[in-house]
């Protein structure tokens, strides 16, 4: 976290320096021909800067960045911060962010544009973009811009949320969708058209960017609504409705794997003695432990009350390793309960496809029955 703290201030300092360099460069008579381009691109960026949609990683997709990307190809790299300056100041002010957020945001975008722009200019000496020879360099520059931008976003989100940078970084590729690719490719296409037809190309690009934003925004809202329907409000794991949907899916696309029924012993006593608010906290922490220690392809459902269901897909040869993972998960649950001052255990029932059955409904029933047998055999 200390490293993220230092990086945040270094990036903020870079934001201030990049603006100073951009202004001094523009005042140089050698770059006088770029004034009009900087002005037109800056106005276009500012016009759509407020449009934004939150991506799965927690970062934002702004269609205006396509204009900044176009500037990365059209302008000398040191001038690109001027394209985004006014727009970024406006959206930062609208967000009522602290003072440090202003240079930090500018440094974030400027660093991304610098890396992509300098790479492109290093390999492409021509003042105009010509196809197809320059396309590979343009695509690599676009990829570098994306990676630098997303990595810095992960750094900022990790610092602000006091969360793991490594886990946040793993979410980068969750951000990629067709709307995202369309926005980035529009930046490259806009640069090519700008070189050929001048500012008129922006009359085509801006409506396309707004349309892309509306589509991605609509998809994101639907995704949020669908997630709300299938997510347990208290624990934020998948709920009973999600389990029923997954059961239907398993009937059509069967998978080998292990189902685990988990029931916290004496949970009613915990509620009665320590209060329902504490009981809710206990459930949330248990769910968090389960969720943080499973793979992306695994599922954790809240079956109801203090019961959870896990499904871990795997091949027949992995049964022993899966059972070790389940044992470790249950031990982690015990540790979490102990941290909260609760000495409780869990009754567990395990059933496997195809060893016990090939039907998912039957699999759950077997795991449930074994869980109740384990509970009945446990001394009070």
C-alpha positions in Angstrom: 0.0 0.0 0.0 2.9 2.3 0.7 4.1 1.8 -2.9 0.7 2.7 -4.2 0.7 5.8 -2.1 4.1 6.9 -3.6 2.9 6.1 -7.1 -0.2 8.2 -6.6 1.9 11.3 -5.8 4.4 10.6 -8.5 1.5 10.4 -11.0 0.0 13.6 -9.7 3.4 15.4 -10.2 3.6 14.0 -13.7 0.2 15.4 -14.4 1.3 18.9 -13.6 4.6 18.6 -15.4 2.9 17.1 -18.6 0.6 20.2 -18.8 3.6 22.6 -18.4 5.5 20.7 -21.1 2.4 20.8 -23.4 1.9 24.6 -23.0 5.6 25.3 -23.6 5.6 23.0 -26.7 2.6 24.7 -28.1 4.2 28.1 -27.7 7.2 26.9 -29.7 6.9 28.4 -33.3 7.8 25.0 -34.6 4.5 23.6 -33.4 2.3 26.5 -34.4 0.6 24.4 -37.1 -0.8 22.1 -34.4 -2.8 24.9 -32.6 -6.0 24.3 -34.6 -5.9 20.6 -34.3 -5.4 20.8 -30.5 -8.3 23.3 -30.2 -10.7 21.2 -32.3 -9.9 17.9 -30.6 -10.1 19.6 -27.1 -13.6 21.0 -27.9 -14.7 17.6 -29.2 -13.3 15.8 -26.1 -15.0 18.3 -23.7 -18.3 18.0 -25.5 -18.7 14.3 -24.6 -16.4 14.2 -21.5 -19.3 13.8 -19.0 -20.6 10.6 -20.6 -19.4 7.7 -18.5 -20.3 4.1 -17.6 -18.8 2.0 -14.7 -17.1 -1.2 -15.8 -16.8 -4.5 -13.9 -13.4 -3.6 -12.5 -14.8 -0.4 -11.0 -13.1 1.9 -13.5 -14.9 4.1 -16.0 -15.4 3.8 -19.7 -15.6 7.3 -21.3 -16.4 7.5 -25.0 -14.5 10.8 -25.0 -11.3 8.8 -24.7 -11.7 7.9 -28.4 -11.0 11.6 -29.2 -7.9 11.5 -26.9 -6.7 8.4 -28.7 -7.2 10.1 -32.1 -5.0 12.9 -30.7 -2.4 10.3 -29.7 -2.0 9.6 -33.5 -2.5 13.0 -34.9 -0.4 15.2 -32.5 3.1 15.1 -31.2 2.8 13.1 -27.8 3.8 16.1 -25.7 0.7 18.0 -26.9 -1.8 15.3 -26.1 -2.5 16.4 -22.5 -4.0 19.7 -23.8 -6.7 17.7 -25.7 -8.1 16.2 -22.4 -7.2 19.1 -20.0 -10.5 21.1 -19.9 -12.7 18.0 -20.1 -10.9 16.2 -17.2 -11.1 19.4 -15.1 -14.8 19.6 -15.7 -15.6 16.0 -14.8 -13.3 16.0 -11.8 -15.1 19.2 -10.5 -18.5 17.7 -11.1 -17.5 14.7 -9.0 -16.5 17.0 -6.2 -13.2 15.3 -5.9 -10.4 16.6 -3.6 -7.7 18.8 -5.0 -5.2 16.0 -5.6 -7.6 14.3 -7.9 -7.1 17.0 -10.5 -3.4 16.4 -11.3 -3.8 12.7 -10.6 -6.5 12.3 -13.3 -4.5 14.4 -15.8 -1.4 12.4 -14.9 -3.3 9.1 -15.4 -4.5 10.0 -18.9 -1.3 11.8 -19.9 0.9 8.8 -19.0 -1.3 6.5 -21.1 -1.2 8.8 -24.1 2.5 9.4 -23.7 3.3 5.7 -23.8 1.1 5.0 -26.8 2.1 8.2 -28.6 5.8 7.9 -28.2 5.8 4.3 -29.3 3.9 5.2 -32.4 6.1 8.2 -33.3 9.2 6.2 -32.7 8.4 3.6 -35.3 6.4 5.9 -37.6 8.3 8.9 -38.8 5.6 10.2 -41.2 3.4 13.1 -40.3 0.3 11.3 -41.7 -1.2 7.9 -41.1 -1.1 5.6 -44.1 -2.6 2.1 -44.4 -1.8 -0.7 -44.3 1.9 -0.3 -43.4 1.3 1.7 -40.2 -1.6 -0.3 -38.9 0.5 -2.8 -36.9 2.2 0.0 -35.0 -1.1 1.8 -34.5 -2.7 -1.3 -33.0 0.3 -2.0 -30.7 0.2 1.7 -29.6 -3.5 1.3 -28.8 -2.8 -1.9 -26.8 0.0 -0.1 -24.8 -2.4 2.8 -24.1 -5.0 0.3 -22.8 -2.7 -1.6 -20.6 -1.1 1.5 -19.0 -4.5 3.2 -18.5 -6.1 0.1 -16.9 -3.1 -0.6 -14.7 -3.1 3.0 -13.4 -6.9 2.7 -12.8 -6.3 -0.5 -10.8 -3.7 1.2 -8.8 -6.0 4.1 -7.9 -9.0 1.9 -7.1 -6.8 -0.4 -4.9 -5.5 2.6 -3.0 -8.9 4.2 -2.5 -10.6 0.9 -1.5 -7.6 -0.4 0.5 -7.8 -3.6 -1.5 -5.4 -5.9 -3.2 -3.7 -4.4 -6.3 -3.0 -7.9 -7.6 -6.7 -8.9 -7.5 -7.8 -5.6 -8.9 -5.3 -6.1 -11.8 -6.8 -9.5 -12.6 -10.1 -7.7 -13.4 -8.6 -5.7 -16.3 -9.7 -8.2 -18.9 -13.2 -8.3 -17.4 -13.6 -4.7 -18.8 -13.2 -5.8 -22.4 -16.4 -5.9 -24.4 -17.5 -5.0 -27.9 -18.5 -1.6 -26.8 -15.1 -1.0 -25.3 -13.3 -2.3 -28.5 -15.6 -0.1 -30.6 -14.7 3.0 -28.6 -11.0 2.4 -28.9 -11.1 1.5 -32.6 -13.2 4.6 -33.3 -10.3 6.6 -31.9 -7.9 5.1 -34.5 -10.5 5.4 -37.3 -11.1 9.1 -36.4 -7.4 9.8 -36.6 -7.2 8.2 -40.1 -10.3 10.1 -41.3 -9.0 13.3 -39.7 -5.8 13.1 -41.7 -7.8 12.5 -44.9 -10.9 14.8 -44.5 -9.9 17.1 -41.6 -12.3 18.1 -38.7 -15.4 17.0 -40.7 -14.5 13.5 -39.6 -15.5 14.4 -36.0 -19.1 15.0 -37.2 -19.2 11.2 -37.9 -17.2 10.1 -34.9 -19.1 12.0 -32.1 -22.6 10.5 -32.9 -20.9 7.0 -33.2 -19.3 7.5 -29.8 -22.5 8.7 -28.2 -24.4 5.7 -29.7 -21.7 3.3 -28.4 -22.0 4.8 -24.9 -25.8 4.4 -24.9 -25.4 0.8 -25.9 -22.8 0.0 -23.3 -24.8 1.9 -20.7 -27.9 0.0 -21.5 -26.1 -3.3 -21.3 -24.5 -2.4 -18.0 -27.8 -1.4 -16.5 -29.3 -4.7 -17.6 -26.3 -6.6 -16.2 -26.7 -4.8 -12.8 -30.4 -5.7 -12.7 -29.8 -9.3 -13.6 -27.1 -9.5 -11.0 -29.5 -8.0 -8.4 -32.1 -10.7 -9.2 -29.6 -13.5 -8.7 -27.6 -12.1 -5.8 -28.3 -12.5 -2.1 -28.8 -9.0 -0.7 -27.2 -9.8 2.7 -24.1 -11.9 1.7 -23.7 -10.8 -2.0 -23.2 -14.4 -3.1 -25.6 -16.2 -5.5 -29.0 -16.7 -4.1 -31.7 -19.5 -4.2 -33.0 -18.2 -7.6 -29.5 -18.4 -9.1 -29.2 -22.0 -7.8 -32.5 -22.9 -9.5 -31.2 -21.3 -12.8 -27.9 -23.2 -12.4 -29.8 -26.4 -11.9 -31.6 -25.9 -15.2 -28.3 -25.1 -16.9 -26.8 -28.3 -15.5 -29.7 -30.3 -16.9 -28.8 -29.0 -20.4 -25.0 -28.8 -20.0 -24.0 -31.3 -17.3 -20.6 -30.9 -15.7 -18.6 -33.2 -13.5 -17.9 -31.8 -10.0 -18.6 -31.7 -6.3 -21.5 -30.2 -4.4 -21.0 -29.1 -0.8 -23.8 -28.3 1.6 -22.6 -26.2 4.6 -24.8 -25.5 7.6 -23.5 -23.4 10.6 -24.3 -25.3 13.8 -26.2 -23.5 16.6 -26.7 -20.3 14.4 -30.1 -19.7 16.1 -28.4 -19.6 19.4 -25.9 -17.1 18.1 -28.8 -14.9 16.9 -30.6 -15.2 20.3 -27.6 -14.5 22.4 -25.7 -11.9 20.3 -28.5 -10.3 18.3 -29.6 -10.6 14.7 -27.2 -7.8 13.6 -24.2 -9.9 14.8 -25.7 -12.9 13.1 -25.9 -11.0 9.8 -22.3 -10.0 10.2 -21.3 -13.6 10.8 -23.1 -14.7 7.6 -21.5 -11.9 5.6 -18.0 -12.9 6.8 -18.5 -16.6 6.1 -19.8 -15.8 2.6 -16.9 -13.5 2.0 -14.4 -16.2 3.1 -16.1 -18.7 0.7 -16.2 -16.3 -2.2 -12.6 -15.1 -1.8 -11.2 -18.7 -1.7 -12.9 -20.3 -4.7 -12.0 -20.2 -8.4 -13.8 -18.1 -11.0 -15.5 -21.3 -12.4 -16.8 -22.3 -8.9 -20.1 -21.3 -7.5 -21.2 -20.4 -3.9 -25.0 -20.0 -3.2 -26.8 -19.0 -0.1 -29.4 -21.7 0.1 -31.3 -20.1 2.9 -30.8 -19.0 6.5 -27.3 -20.2 7.6 -27.0 -22.8 4.8 -24.6 -22.4 1.8 -24.1 -24.5 -1.3 -20.8 -24.8 -3.2 -20.4 -26.4 -6.6 -16.8 -27.0 -7.7 -16.4 -28.3 -11.3 -13.5 -30.8 -11.8 -12.5 -33.9 -13.5 -12.6 -37.4 -12.0 -8.9 -37.3 -11.4 -9.1 -34.2 -9.2 -11.4 -35.6 -6.4 -8.6 -35.8 -3.8 -7.3 -32.3 -4.4 -10.9 -30.9 -4.4 -11.6 -32.6 -1.0 -8.5 -31.0 0.4 -9.7 -27.6 -0.9 -13.1 -28.2 0.8 -11.4 -29.1 4.1 -9.3 -25.9 3.9 -12.4 -23.8 3.1 -14.2 -25.2 6.2 -11.1 -24.5 8.3 -11.1 -20.9 7.1 -14.8 -20.6 8.0 -13.9 -21.8 11.5 -11.0 -19.2 11.8 -13.4 -16.4 10.6 -16.0 -17.4 13.2 -13.2 -17.5 15.9 -12.1 -14.0 14.9 -15.6 -12.8 15.5 -15.6 -14.4 19.0 -17.9 -17.3 18.0 -16.9 -20.9 18.7 -19.1 -22.6 16.2 -18.6 -25.4 13.7 -20.3 -26.4 10.4 -22.1 -29.5 9.3 -21.0 -30.5 5.8 -22.4 -32.8 3.2 -20.5 -33.7 0.1 -21.6 -35.4 -3.1 -19.8 -35.8 -6.5 -20.8 -36.2 -10.1 -20.4 -38.9 -11.5 -19.5 -41.0 -8.4 -22.8 -40.5 -6.5 -25.1 -39.5 -9.4 -25.2 -37.8 -12.8 -28.3 -35.7 -12.0 -27.6 -32.3 -10.4 -30.9 -32.2 -8.4 -30.2 -35.6 -7.0 -26.6 -34.5 -6.3 -27.9 -31.6 -4.1 -30.4 -34.0 -2.3 -27.5 -36.4 -1.5 -25.3 -33.7 -0.2 -28.1 -32.2 1.8 -28.9 -35.7 3.4 -25.3 -36.2 4.2 -25.1 -32.8 5.8 -28.0 -33.6 8.1 -26.5 -37.0 9.0 -23.3 -35.2 10.0 -25.3 -32.7 12.1 -27.2 -35.4 13.9 -24.0 -37.3 14.7 -22.4 -34.2 16.2 -22.7 -33.9 20.0 -24.5 -30.8 21.3 
